Amino acid sequence: MSLTNRQLRLQSRPKGLLAPGDLQLLEAPVPELKDGQALARVKYLSIDPTMRVWMAADTYLPAVAIGEVMRAIGFAEVVESRHPDYRKGDRVMGLTGLQDYVVLDSSEKRGFQKVPKIPFVSDTVFLGVLGMNGLTAFFGMEIAQPKKGETLVVSAAAGATGSIVGQIGKIHGCRVVGIAGTDEKCTWITTDLGFDAAVNYKQPDWKEKLAAATPNGIDIDFENVGGDVMHTVMGRMNLHGRVVVCGLISGYNKEDPGLVSLGTVLVKRLRVEGFIIMDYASRFMEAATQLGQWKMFGKLKDRETIVEGLEKAPDAVNMLFTGGNIGKLIVKL
Ligand SMILES: NC(=O)c1ccc[n+]([C@@H]2O[C@H](COP(=O)([O-])OP(=O)(O)OC[C@H]3O[C@@H](n4cnc5c(N)ncnc54)[C@H](OP(=O)(O)O)[C@@H]3O)[C@@H](O)[C@H]2O)c1
């Protein structure tokens, strides 16, 4: 029986939030498999802020071309195989794209990895706490070099990455302060995740609240947001503090993302380091093992926001920018 593949293809480069039609839902027949190919059915899609960057311009990866299936990380299950390395039922993760089916073959460069089935572990953790976000938090905190008693501030603190960063900060004995956009998120990270304090940056007095929550200044800024949030946090940095530039989401929808003043870096003798998680690919197994142990022993808690249906993926991307997600945002197919 011939199968139909629904695909979301990039039709126009968004201006601001995605508008209807920027990603267009089209159907294509699933091709007949050749020797050396396998067909996998996508089950879950990871919705990540960097997708908005990929729609706009060449950065650490080339921009998605107009007309191309939108790039995205996904979790898929092999349904048919003529490939020596894949069997029906194998589970894989990699750049599936926003579509129902993906063909795996030996020439593909989408970094597919087989995912083991682990009892009592949901498939979706491999997209979040044991996937890209957990790994990003892990290696970003390695750059931060946290010491017991230091103050760590993390922005987008109730998101997939920020929520893990703060918990790793607690494991290292830091005072952890999260910045997030709703009172519900602030309550979750303090009550359930053990952050010492949380500040809602949408409240008019948030800068005073941040000052009150960081009486000894800030030693580590784990920066996920940029813009005014980063500027304010950097103003409270201690001498020789570390700024880990993980993401600058406040600028991803803008033509001009704004600049950070290097004056503070000079005067406070800060170490500012950016990173892209792909640089650490050779150490993913080591990090995932540690994250898995922390999760098993209850030191890492995670939460997911699940949106159902491929056709909802464009709305889901926008949710990242309006703050509609708590924890990892996933589209279930
Ligand atoms: N360097 C890397 O390799 C790497 C890898 C993964 C992720 N990242 C970066 O890490 C950051 C978080 O990514 P994630 O996947 O974990 O997403 P996420 O935090 O789960 O979701 C994004 C969150 O950002 C907050 N936000 C959106 N626009 C904002 C604005 N203008 N000002 C302040 N907060 C805003 C929203 O929460 P609020 O309700 O709190 O506003 C939203 O829920 C992003 O910047 C992403 O690009 C980097």
PDBQT file of the ligand as one rigid body, heavy atoms in Angstrom, charges set to zero:
ROOT
HETATM    1  N1  LIG A 401      23.811  26.849  22.466  1.00  0.00    +0.000 N 
HETATM    2  C1  LIG A 401      23.129  25.757  22.171  1.00  0.00    +0.000 C 
HETATM    3  O1  LIG A 401      23.658  24.787  21.593  1.00  0.00    +0.000 OA
HETATM    4  C2  LIG A 401      21.672  25.690  22.535  1.00  0.00    +0.000 A 
HETATM    5  C3  LIG A 401      20.980  24.464  22.552  1.00  0.00    +0.000 A 
HETATM    6  C4  LIG A 401      19.635  24.460  22.965  1.00  0.00    +0.000 A 
HETATM    7  C5  LIG A 401      19.005  25.659  23.304  1.00  0.00    +0.000 A 
HETATM    8  N2  LIG A 401      19.718  26.819  23.237  1.00  0.00    +0.000 N 
HETATM    9  C6  LIG A 401      19.100  28.105  23.607  1.00  0.00    +0.000 C 
HETATM   10  O2  LIG A 401      18.605  28.009  24.924  1.00  0.00    +0.000 OA
HETATM   11  C7  LIG A 401      17.490  28.889  25.066  1.00  0.00    +0.000 C 
HETATM   12  C8  LIG A 401      16.319  28.094  25.628  1.00  0.00    +0.000 C 
HETATM   13  O3  LIG A 401      15.958  27.094  24.672  1.00  0.00    +0.000 OA
HETATM   14  P1  LIG A 401      14.932  25.931  25.036  1.00  0.00    +0.000 P 
HETATM   15  O4  LIG A 401      14.931  25.004  23.904  1.00  0.00    +0.000 OA
HETATM   16  O5  LIG A 401      15.245  25.422  26.393  1.00  0.00    +0.000 OA
HETATM   17  O6  LIG A 401      13.537  26.699  25.037  1.00  0.00    +0.000 OA
HETATM   18  P2  LIG A 401      12.569  26.937  26.265  1.00  0.00    +0.000 P 
HETATM   19  O7  LIG A 401      13.329  27.666  27.321  1.00  0.00    +0.000 OA
HETATM   20  O8  LIG A 401      11.890  25.675  26.615  1.00  0.00    +0.000 OA
HETATM   21  O9  LIG A 401      11.476  27.908  25.624  1.00  0.00    +0.000 OA
HETATM   22  C9  LIG A 401      11.780  29.227  25.355  1.00  0.00    +0.000 C 
HETATM   23  C10 LIG A 401      11.363  30.147  26.524  1.00  0.00    +0.000 C 
HETATM   24  O10 LIG A 401      12.033  31.397  26.359  1.00  0.00    +0.000 OA
HETATM   25  C11 LIG A 401      11.289  32.387  27.009  1.00  0.00    +0.000 C 
HETATM   26  N3  LIG A 401      11.278  33.604  26.171  1.00  0.00    +0.000 N 
HETATM   27  C12 LIG A 401      10.841  33.703  24.890  1.00  0.00    +0.000 A 
HETATM   28  N4  LIG A 401      10.995  34.980  24.444  1.00  0.00    +0.000 NA
HETATM   29  C13 LIG A 401      11.532  35.683  25.471  1.00  0.00    +0.000 A 
HETATM   30  C14 LIG A 401      11.899  37.055  25.633  1.00  0.00    +0.000 A 
HETATM   31  N5  LIG A 401      11.758  37.954  24.655  1.00  0.00    +0.000 N 
HETATM   32  N6  LIG A 401      12.423  37.416  26.827  1.00  0.00    +0.000 NA
HETATM   33  C15 LIG A 401      12.563  36.527  27.826  1.00  0.00    +0.000 A 
HETATM   34  N7  LIG A 401      12.237  35.219  27.737  1.00  0.00    +0.000 NA
HETATM   35  C16 LIG A 401      11.717  34.814  26.573  1.00  0.00    +0.000 A 
HETATM   36  C17 LIG A 401       9.852  31.860  27.171  1.00  0.00    +0.000 C 
HETATM   37  O11 LIG A 401       9.589  31.687  28.561  1.00  0.00    +0.000 OA
HETATM   38  P3  LIG A 401       9.083  32.893  29.505  1.00  0.00    +0.000 P 
HETATM   39  O12 LIG A 401       7.647  32.613  29.810  1.00  0.00    +0.000 OA
HETATM   40  O13 LIG A 401       9.957  32.749  30.688  1.00  0.00    +0.000 OA
HETATM   41  O14 LIG A 401       9.246  34.166  28.749  1.00  0.00    +0.000 OA
HETATM   42  C18 LIG A 401       9.886  30.490  26.514  1.00  0.00    +0.000 C 
HETATM   43  O15 LIG A 401       9.102  29.524  27.173  1.00  0.00    +0.000 OA
HETATM   44  C19 LIG A 401      17.224  29.469  23.678  1.00  0.00    +0.000 C 
HETATM   45  O16 LIG A 401      17.836  30.743  23.598  1.00  0.00    +0.000 OA
HETATM   46  C20 LIG A 401      17.899  28.490  22.758  1.00  0.00    +0.000 C 
HETATM   47  O17 LIG A 401      18.271  29.067  21.526  1.00  0.00    +0.000 OA
HETATM   48  C21 LIG A 401      21.023  26.856  22.855  1.00  0.00    +0.000 A 
ENDROOT
TORSDOF 0
